Amino acid sequence: MASEQTTLTVPGPHGEREMRISSPNRVLWPDVGLTKLDLARYMVDVGEAFITANGDRPVALQRFSDNVEGEQFFSKNPPKGTPDFIRSVKVIFPSARSHPMLILDEPAAAVWAAQMNTVVFHPWPSRAENTDNPDQLRIDLDPQPGT
């Protein structure tokens, strides 16, 4: 049986892109009934502002296997099947370990991340071309359960 899917048209700097959303009715926020398609449409609506704030920066994606109440994991490396229009940059950590990290440069890239159940984005305070030198001060507030 084929899985349910839909396609969203996402405007961007290189024209419109058709982005496939699988399991669009998957409920990501059970308390309020918001779905993966709701998240993807939101990313289309705020895409330009999202890229203005987060584009051209290495980003870690906080993804959820089922919904926000379930298992979660971080995705830093470009996963298999990453679209050709999404670039990456090799970053070197203080431990001398290095690996590629995603760069989201257009709204369709944010919609693609939503397609993979990305709910939280963790952009670096530095730009892709100079990852060792932050150009912004960013405060990442991660409230713990019960706060």
N, C-alpha and C positions, 0 to 999 in steps of 0.2 A: 504494500500500500504506500503510495506517495505521501510524503509529509506535506502539511499545509504550508503555503508560503505566499508572500505578496511582494510587490516591487514598489519602491518609492523613487520618485524623480527628485534628485538633489541638485540644486543650482550651485555653481562654483566658479572659480576663476578660469577654468578651462572648458566652460560650458556645462551642460547638464549631464549627470551620470545617473544611470538606472541602478539602484542598489536593492538587492534581494534580501528580504527578511524572512527567515524560516521560523516556523512556530510563532507566528505573530500574536496569537492569542495566549501565549504562555504568560501567566500572571507573575510578574516580578515583585510586586508589592501587594501581598495578600490582604493586608489590613485595609487597603483602599481600592483594591482591584485593578491597579494599573498594570498594563501588559507591556511586552517587549515592543509591540507596534506603537504604543503610546510613547515609550522612550525614544524610539527611532524618529517618530514625528516631531517630538520635542527637539531632538538634535537638528532636524531640518530647520525648525523655526528659529532656533538660537544659533545656528551654525556659524554665521558670519561673526557674531560676537564671541562665540567659543573659540574660533580660530584666532581672532584678534588677541584674546587673552592667553591662549595656550599654544598657538602655532609656532613652528620652528624651534620646538623644545623637545628634548627626549622625554618620553612619557611612559610611566608604568600603568598598566590597566588593571584595575581591581575587578575581577570577574566573578560571577556567581553561577554555580552549576545548575541551580534550579530557580531559586528566588532569594531575596535579600535576607531571608531568615535561615537559609541553608548554608551549605559549604561554599567557601570563597577561596580564591587564590589570586596571586599576582602574575601577570603576564608582562614580561619585559622584552624578551626576544620576539622578533616578528614570527608569528605562528605560520605553519604550513598553510598555503592558500591565501596569503596576504596579497591583495591586489597590487598590480604593478605600479599604480599611481601613488602608493604609500611608500615613502622612503624610510630609511633607517640610518643611524649614525653609530659608529663604533665608539664606545665610551670606555675609559680606563678608570678603574676605581682605585682608592688609596692602597688597597691590597695588591695592586698591580694586575688584578684580574680584569679582563676586558670582555665585552660582548656587545653585539648590536642592540640598539634600542629604537623603538618606533618613533617616528616624527609624524604628527598629524597636521597637515598643511592646508586642508580644505574640508568643508563641511561633510562631504561624502566619506571622508576618513573617519569622522566622528560617528556617522551613521553605521559604517562598517563595524566600528568598535561596539556600538549598541547591539548590532546583530549577534555579536559574540557574548551577550549578557554582561557587557561592561557597564557598571553602574557608577564607579568612582574612577576619576582620572587623577594621576599624580604626576603633573609636569615638573620638570626640573626648573630651577631659577636661572639657568643658563641657556644660551642658544646653541643650536646644533653645531654651528661652525666653531664654537669656542666653549666646549663643555666644562673646562677647568676654571672658567671665570664667570661667575654669576653676574647678571646685569639687573637682577631684581632681588628684593627681599620678600620671600613668601613665607607665611606662617601657616603650617598645615595643622589644623585642629582636628584631632581624631577623638571625639568623645567616646568614652568607654560605656559599655552597657550599664544602665542604672543611673547615668548622670543626667 
